[in-house]
Amino acid sequence: MSQKYLVVIADSPFENNSREQAILGKIGAHVQRFNCSNESDVIEAAKEADVVICDVSPMTRNVISNLRRVVGIVESGVGYDNIDVDAATERGIMVCNVPNFITCEVTDHAVALVLALTRKLDQIIPSTRAGEWAWRKFRPIQGLDGKTAGIIGFGNIGRQVAKRLRAFEMEVIAYDPYVSAQAIERLGGKPATLEQLLASSDVVTIHVPLTKETRHLIGKSELALMKNSAILVNTARGSVIDQEALVDSLRKGQIRAAGLDVLATEPPDPNDPILRLDNVIVTPHIGWYSEESSSRLQEYTALEAERILTGQAPRHLVNPQTMSKRKN
């Protein structure tokens, strides 16, 4: 089949993209992969592309204005804060993400961080490996049963986290301005304001996208509302938390501990103070990963690109107003 379309993968976490080529090759698309790290790289790689697939590469207004033929941008993942959606919409360019490939993985990782911090495994494991056998050293450890879990963001992942934490006999409260109180109650939670949630919860987990509204949603004043015995877990986006304020809060003991799969800057500077705190577990943005989720991500990303190129409606269109422009 002769080449009808050019799909450019601006950057990718995967070693190869044969899965995308296998799917898109069936419609006459040629897939080219690059490792773009800045605007100039993306512009040079994608200026003749029909669809751009990206992970973290910058799809800024400047980049988008220099893409001559592009009709769609597919974010290979859930968060699309690296894409200027307004700029794309102005040009009638569809923007899609892939939100449904990691629900179980991120949920499990968030709960794993809760359990590890609650049971102080980050302290116990190295102590035991060093030859100590001293359980009293780690007192006090509190159980989860009867405690309150606060879920910030009650979408698919937040709901699954709530379901798992209820299995530990925790009471669940949730804050999400886009989900009705009735829906939260129907799913086993109690609706709360952000302030109520932070003040009442023993465990707080974050499951919101990074937007203008959620950037530094948890800052100095919000951290000050939390119990000094509370645990904060973030598997969403690093900048939802004001990281400097979090470091200060952890140093002062305003909250007990934090489990972070995401940071404000990734990868972090080796001297980042968040890495030096004994009451923090940091994992390298790995919550999304399993062998199964990796396969799903490549497949679902390629299928969204295929839908754009063949005139079908994408399943996860971030800017639906572009559909009307396309029809016109």
N, C-alpha and C positions, 0 to 999 in steps of 0.2 A: 504494500500500500504506500503510495507516495505521501510525502509529508504535507499535511494540511494545516497543522498548528505547531506552535513552539511553546512549550511549557518550560519555564526556567525555575529551578529550585535555587533560590538565592543562598540558602544555608540549610543545613540539615544535621540532626544529631546521629544519623544512621551511617553505617559504613558504606552502604551502597543503596541505590534507589531502583533496583531492578523490579521491585514490586510495582512502583509507580509507572515505570516504563511498560511493564506487561499490561497494565490496565489501560493506560492512555494510548499505547501503540495500536490498540484495536480500533481507535477512531482516527488514526492517522496523525497522532501527535508525536513529536520528537521531544524527549526530555533531556535538558542539559542541566547539570549540577555545578554549582559554584560554592565557594566558601566566603561569602561577602561579609565584611565586618564594618563597613562604613557606607555613607551615601554614594560616594563615587563608584565604589565597587558594584553596588546594586544597579546604578544607572547604566554602567557599561555592560553589565551582564544581561540586563532585562529590557533594554531599550526597544528591542524588536519582539518581545514576548507577547503572546496572546493571554497567557495566564502566568502569574507569579505565585509560587509556593514559598513560604518563608517560615522560619522558626523565630529567631530573635533579631534578624537583620532589620535595619531601620527603613521602614516604608513611610518616610516623611512627606510633607507637602512638596518639598523640592524634588524628591525622588519621583513621586507620582506625576508631577508636572512634566517630567522628562521621559515618561514611558509612552511611546508613540502609538502602540496598538493594543495595549492591555485592556481586557474587558473584565478581568477578575483577579482578585488577590485572595489566596487561601492560606489562612494561618494554620500551620501544622501543629495544632494544640488548642487549648482552651482560651488562654489569655491572648488578647490582641492589642495590648497597650503599645506595641511597637508600630502600629499602623495608624496613620492619620485618616480616620474614617470619614471625617468631614471633607477632606480634600478629595478622597476617592469618590464620595457621593456626588460632589459638585461636577465631577467628570463622568458620572454615570457608571463608575466601576464598581462591580459587586465585590463585597468583602464577606468572606465566610470564615468560620472557625470550626473546630471539631470538638464539641463539648462532651461527647458521650462515649469516650473510649477509655476513661480512667476512673470512673466513679468508684469502683471497688478498691482500686489500688490506692488512691489518695485517701479514701475513707480508712482503709486498714492502716496506712502510714500515720494518719492523725491519731488514731486510737493507740497505735504502738507507742507513739511519743507520750501520750497521756499515761499509759501504763509504765513506761520506762521511768518517767519522772516521778510518778506516784510511788513506785517501788524503789526509787533511787538506784536503778540498775547501772546508770552511768558512773556511780561511785562504787557500788558493790563489786562489779566485775573486775575493774583494775586492782582493787584492794585484795580480792581473793587470788587473782593471778600473781600478786606480789607475795603471796604466802600467808596473808592474814586470814584468820577464821574468827571474826569478831562481829557478830550480828549487833551487839549492843552499840557499837560505834555509829550505827546509822539511825539510831533513834532520834526523833520520833518518825514513824511511818504511819500515815493515816489510811484507812480503807476508803474505797470509793462509794460503798453502799450508803445510801442516805444522804450523800452529798449532792450538790447542784451543779449541773453542766450547762453552761451558757453557749449557745450556738449563734454566731454572728454570720448571717447569710443562710437562709433556709431553702436553698435549691436542692438539686439532686444529691450532691455530696453532703451538704449539711444535714439533710434528712436521714441519710444512711449513717452518718456519725451519731445522730440522735438515737437511731434504732439500736446501734451497737452499745451505746453508753447506757441506754435503758436496761439492757441485759445485765449490766453491772449494778442494777437497782439504784441508779441515779435518777434524780428528778431533772427533767430537761426544760429549760426555758430558751426562747429564741427571739432574736431581733432580725427583722427583715422588712423594710418599708414597702417592698414590692409583693409581699405575701400577706394575705388577709389573716386576721386573728382566727377566723373560723377554720381556715386551712391549716394553720399551725396546730390548733387544738385537735383537729381531726387526725393529724399525723402524730399525736401523742406528746406535743409540747405545750408550753404555756407562753403566750405572747408577752413581750416586755419591751420597754424602751431600752435604748443602748445603756443609758445611765443605770436603770434598774438591773439590767443583766450584769453589768460589770460589778456593781456593789453586792450582788447576791450570790455570784457564782464562785464555786471552788475550783472549777476548771472552765476555761474560756477557749473555744476553738474558732478559728476564722476561716470562712469559706465564701468570700466575696471576690468579684473581679476587681482589678485595679482600674479605676476611673477617676475623673476629676472629683467626684463626690467621695470616693473611698480613699484617696491618697491621704496618708497620715490620719486615717479615721481613728486610730488608737495613738494618742499623743500623751503629752505630760499630764494634762488634766484628766484624761480617761484612765490612765494608769494609776493616778492617785485615788480613784474611786474603788479600785480593786482591793480585795482582802490581802493582807500581807502573807497569808498562807496559800494564796491562789497560784495556779499554774496557767500559763498562757501558751497556746499552741497555734502556729501559723503554717499552713500548707498551701496558702493561696498565692499572694504576691508580697514580696518583701516590703515594698513601700506603702502597703496598707498600714504598717506600723512606723511611727517615727523612731528609727532605730537608735538615735542618740538618746532620746528620752527613755527608751527601753533599757539601754545600758545603764543609765543613771538610776532608774528604778530598781534594777536588779542589784546593783552595787549597794544601794541603800537598804535593801531588804523590803522595799515597798510591796513587791510580790516575791513569791518564793522561788519560782523557776520558770524557764521558758523552753519550749521545744520548737525549733525553727527549721523547716525544710527550704525556706526561701529567705533571701537577704536583700537589702536595699541595692547592693552592688554584687553581681555574680560574674565570675568568682570573686570572693572578697580579697582585699589586701591581706597578706599573711599577718600583718600587724593590727588588723581590725580588732578593736577591744572586745567585740562580741565573742570572739574566738578564745578570749583569755578568761572568761568567767566560768567559775566552777559550777554555777547553777543554771547552765545552759547546755542543751544538746543541739548541735547543728548538724544537719545532714545536707548533702550536696544537690538539692533540688531533684531528689530521686523518687519522691512520692508517686510520681506518675508512672514509674517504670515497672513493667513485668514483661516477660517474653510475649505474653498474649496481648498486652496493651500496645506494645511496639508494632506488632503485626496489624492490629486494628487501626492504629494511627496512620500508617502508610496507606492502607487500603482506603480508609474513609476520606483521607485527604485527596487521594487520586480520584475517587468517585465524585467528590465535590467539583474538582476541576473538570471532570468529564461532563457533569451536568451543565456547568457554565458554557463550555464549548459547544455543546450539542443543543443548546436552547431550552434545556429543562430547568425547572425551578430548583435551586439549591435547597438542601434540607436545613441548613443553618446559616441563613443570610442575616448578617449583622445590620445591613442597611436596606431594608425591604423596599424603600422608595425607589431604588434603582430598577426594580422590576418593571414599574410603569414606564420609566424612561426607555427601557429596553424594548417594550412593546411598541412604543411610539417611534 
